[in-house]
Amino acid sequence: MTYQNIDDRATLLGGETSPQPRGSSIVPRIGIALIIGSVVMMAAMYVAPTMGNVALNTIFGQASEIDPAAVLLGAKSEDAKKTMFFDFKIKHGKKYSSLDQEMEKYEVFKSNLHKIDAMNGKGKARYAITKFSDMTEEEFTSINGLRFKETVDHVKRLHAASPEDQAASGFTPFEEIQDELLEGVKASDSVDWRGTAVTSVKDQGMCGDCWAFAACGDMEGTWALTTGQLVDLSEQYLTDCDSSDNGCSGGMMSSAYEWVIKNGGMQTLSEYPFTSGESGKEGVCKVQGLNSDNPTVTGWTMVTGGAANIKAMLASKGPISVAVNAVQMQFYDSGVDEANYCLWGELNHGVLLVGYGSENGQDYWIIKNSWGTSWGEKGYYRISMDNGACGVEEMPMKSL
């Protein structure tokens, strides 16, 4: 590897950085980094592969075919951990703003390897290095934007509201329509709406608008079963335009349904593409009015009565938006998660319930997430029905 001056330090970081004046204070930091990585750096200088125009030379070694599941991740050698970190950066396109930040993220990454080992030692699901493996739990939690307590208060107010106010919001208490909705419905042993009433997996990126993805997924299913048309709805439309929620800073599926009903429907994804994933910020609303033929829903309810009613509603009315605590999802890879690490009472992530099934005697829910197809089971998550499934049964909401 060669670099000619201080400004070429990006070849050490594996990412882009802003130019620094020649002779700046980065020299001591590079010296420290070279000491830390001296064994690797002096053993073999190389020119790394590139991602676009960004050189990927790094103090953390070069890509390899190491299988992260072969032995305990936290027990691997320092050199192996450096290589895993390098592989991780390439796979997920990670770029850090400085060498100091990269070193900090590497330390977090190493700490998370021990967490993954502990989780794999408890339960039947498999946990692994994911795109969130360089985040602390606090950082990870910050991108989950469901406002659970506000949602509880919102639904309570509507339950106590006058029939006129309930009608204006589109809300109907489940107890009033349960018999009508579930008349003659017998939940089967398994349900899976993928391919029929579920669109492709999306990625919210750094925007905390999981609530918009969950609400859109629910309304896509309702529209598909009502009209026979499965259409991708625009999460960005809700993120930018729904004035009752807070865009990338969080929101509620309940208020999203109410806002859509009051404002005449939804934009489709093709009309209003998603753009907030990289910036983590909502944009300015670009829609002044909707056409009469835009997809919409006419009402919504919160399903009560536990798993039996949720299964019956899934079987008859399609996907349902639900809330979960996402802490155990940070490193989820595959299998049925028994939610051993769930933080009860801190539901912070909106997702879409698309079905249920059973494996080796273990009943589970099937959840569509909004973290892209590289996460979990091609973007999906299975969680045990036992013990409330980390919040799935707490706040299931269904558009009508």
N, C-alpha and C positions, 0 to 999 in steps of 0.2 A: 504494500500500500504506500502511496505517496501523497503528501499534500504540501503545498508550497508556501502557504502563509496561514495566518490566524483565521482568515475568512473561510478557509477550507475545512474548518472543524466539523462541518456537517458530515464529513466522511467518517468521523468517529461516532456521531450520534445516531446514524441510521435514519436521519430525518432532516427537514429543512429548518433553518434558523435564520434570524435576521442578521444582517451584516454587523460586524463589530469593528471598531477602529483598530488599525494595525498597532500591535504592542499593547493591547488592552489587557485587563486583569484576567482574561480567560487563560493566559499562559500558566499560572500556578494551578488552575483547576485541571488543565490538560495534563500537567505533570503528575498530579495526584492520580488521575485516571490511568496514566501509563504505569504508575507504580502498582496500582491495584491489579491491572491486567497484564503485568510484565511477562508472566510465564507464557500466556497465550500469545501476546503480541510479538514477543521475541522469538517464539518457537516457529511461527510461520506468518510472514507478512503476505497479504494477498490482496487482490482487487476483487471486491465482492460483486455479486450480481446486482442489478439495479431494478428498482420499481419505478417505472416511468423514467424520469431524468434524475431521480434521487439515489445517490450511492448508498449502499447498505453496509459498508464496512462499519464495524463496531467493536467495542471492547468486549462484547459478549459472544465472540466466536462466530462460526458460520453454520448454515443450515445443515441438518443431518436427518437420518432416518430413525432417530431415537423414538421408541414407543413409550409415551408417558405412563402407560399402565403396566409396564413390565415389572417395576419394583415400586416401593413407596417413593413418591415424588420428593418428599422432604428429606429422604435419606440419600438421594443422589449426590454425587460429588459437586463441588463448586463449578468445575468446568462443564459438567453436564447441565447444571442449572443455567449457566450462561448461554449454552447452546439452545436450551429450551426457550429461554427468553428471546433469543434471536429469532428462532422459528416462530414464536408467538407474534413478534412484531411484524414479520413478513406476512404471515397469514391474515392478520387483522389490520394491516396497513397503519400501524401505530407510528406516530411522529410526535416527538417531544420537543418542547421549546428550548431546552438547554441541556447541557450535560448534567447539571445538578438535578434537574427534574428526572432525567433518565435514570440516574443512580437511585433516586427516591422510589421511582416506580419499580426498579429491579428489587429493592428491598421489600416492597409490598408484595410483589410477585412471589418472592421466596417464602414470605410468611403465609401467603395463601396456599402454597403447596402443602403445607402442614394441615391447613384447614380441609383441603380436599382429601388428604389421607384419612383424617378423622371421620369425615362424612362417609367415605367409602367403607370404613370399618363399622358403621352403624346403619343397618338398613339394606335393602335389596337393590335400590337404584344405583346407577353409576354416575359418579361425579368426576369431572376432568377439567383441564385448562380450557377456559372459554375466553371470549373477547373481553370479559370483565375481570380477568385475573390480575390486572395491574391496578385495580381499584380497591380502596379500603371499603369496609362495610358502610361507612358514612357516605363516601362518594357514590357508591352504588345505590344507596337508598335515595340520594338526592335526585336521581333521574327517574324515579318512580313517582308519578304525579297524581295519584288518586287522593282526593280529599275525603277521607272516610267519615270523620266526625261531622263535617259539614253535610255530607250526604245523609247521615242518620238524622240530623236536625231537619234537613229539607223534607225527608219523607214523613217525619213525625208531624211537621207543620201541615203537610197536605192531608194526612190522616185526620187531623183535627179541623181542617178547613170546611167551609160550606160547600154544598154540592155545586154551586155556581163557580167557586174558585177552583174546585177540583176539575170541573169540566173545562175551564179555561186553560189549565195546565196540561190537560190530556190524561190526568192521573185517575185511576180507579182502584180503590182498595181490593186486594186479591180476594178477600173473603166475600165480596159482593158479586164477583164474577167467576169464582172457582167452579161452581157447579156447571155453569154454561161452558167454560173453557175445557173442562175435563170430562164432560159427560160422555160416557161410553169409551173413554180412553183407557187402555190397558198397556202399561209400559212393558216393552219387550225386554229380553235378557240383555240386549245391547242395542245401542243407537250410535250412528256416526253420520253426521251431516256433511262431511267433507266431500266435495265434488258435486254436491246437489244444492246446498244452501250456504256454502262457505267459499269465499274468494281466496286468492293466493295469500300466503304469509307476507306481511309487510315488516318494515323496520323503522321504529320511531327514532332511532339514533340517539342523539343527546338531548332531544326535546322531551320534556316530561308530560307528554299528552297521551299517555296510555289510555286515559278515559275516552278520548276521541276514537282511538282504534277499537276499543271494546264496544262503544256505542255504535260505531259504523258497522262493525261485524254483526251485531244484533239486528240492526235495521236492514242490512243486506239480506239476511236470512228471512226476515219478515216480508220484505219486498219480493223475494224470490218465490216464497210459498204462496203469496197473494196473487202475483201476476205471472209467474212462470219465467220471469226474467232475472237472472243472477247478474248483478251489476256492481262493479267496484265503486263504492262511495268515497267521497273526498274527506279524509281526516284533516287535511290542511284547511278546508272550508270551515270546519268546526273550530280548529285551532286559531284561525285568523278572525273569524266573524262572530263566533258565539260570545256575545257580550256578558252572558251570565256565568261564564267560566274564565279561566286565567291562562289560556294558551299553553305554552311550554312550562309555565309555573304551576300547573295542576288544574284539575277540574273534576266534574262529577258526571257520570253517565245519566243520572236522573235529570239534572238541569239541562243536559244536552238534548234529551228527548223532548223536554218541555219547550226548549228554545226552537227546535226544529218544527214542532207542531205550530207554535205561534208565528213562525216566519215562513211557513208554506212549503217546507221540504228541504231537500239536499241537492248539492252539486255532485256530479260524478267525478271520479278520479281523473278521467280524461279531460274534463272541463277545468279542473282545479287541482293540478298535480301537487304532490308532497314535496316541500322544499326546506323544512325546518330541521331535518335530521342532523345535518352537519353543523349548522350555526347554533342549534339549541334555543332559537328564539322564534317567536311567532312573527308573522308579517302583517301588513296592512290589508284589511279586507278588500277584496277586489270585486265583490258582487253587490249590486244595488237592488236586484230583484230576481225572482225565479220565474221560469215558465210553468204553466199549469200542469205540464206533463212530467215535471221533475219527480224523481222518486221521493216518497214521503211515508210517514206513518201517521196513524190517527189517534193513538193513545199509548199508554204504558202502565205497568203495574210492577209491584215488588212481590215476588213469589214467596209465600209463607207456607209453613207446614212441613219443612224439612226435606230430606232426600227423596221421599216418595213423590211429593208434588213436583219437585224439580225434575225428576225423571219423567214424570207424566207430561209436564210442559215441554220438555225437550223432545219427547216422542211426537207430540201433536203440533207444536208451534214453532219448532226450530231452535237455533242457537240462542243462548241467554248470556247477557253480560254479568260477570261476577267480580267480586273483590277477593284478593288474596294478600297474604304477607309474602313478599318476594325474597326474603333473606336466604331461604334454602334453594332458591332458583339460580343464584349467582353462578354456581359451578355445575348445574345440572347438565347431564349428557344424555342419559337414556334410562329406560326402565320405569317402574312404578315407584314414585317418591312417597315415602311414608311420613314425610313432614316432621321428622324428628327435631328439626332446628327451627320450626315455625315460632314466630313471636306473636302469640295470641293477643288480640286487642289492638294490634298495630297494622291493620290492613292498609296497604299503601300502593297496590298495583291493580289496575283494571285489566281484565282479560276476557276472553270469549269461551264459554263452555259450549262445546260442539258435539258432545256425546259421552257415552260411558260404556264400560265393558268389564271383563273379568279375565284374570290371568293367574293360573295356579292357585285358584281359590281366593284371590285378592281382587275385590271390586275396586274399580278406579273411575275417575272422571277423565275425559279427554279435553284438553285446553289448547286453544290457539293463542299463541303469544304474539307480541309485536317487536321481537328482537331479531328478525331475519331468519333465514333458513339454516345458517351456520350454527345456530344455537339449538340445543335440545334434539328432539327427534324431528329434524327438518323443520324446525320452528314450532313444534308441538310439545306438549308436556302432559304426562300422565301422573295423577296424584291419587293416592288411596282415598277411598270414601270414609275411612275410619276417622272417628274423632273430629268430625266437622270439616275435614280436608283443608285445614289451615285457612278457613274463612269462606270457602266456596258456598256454604249454606247460610252465611250470615246476611248477605245482601244481594241475592239474585234478582236481576231486573229484566223485564221483557217488554219490548215494544209490541204494539198491537196494530 
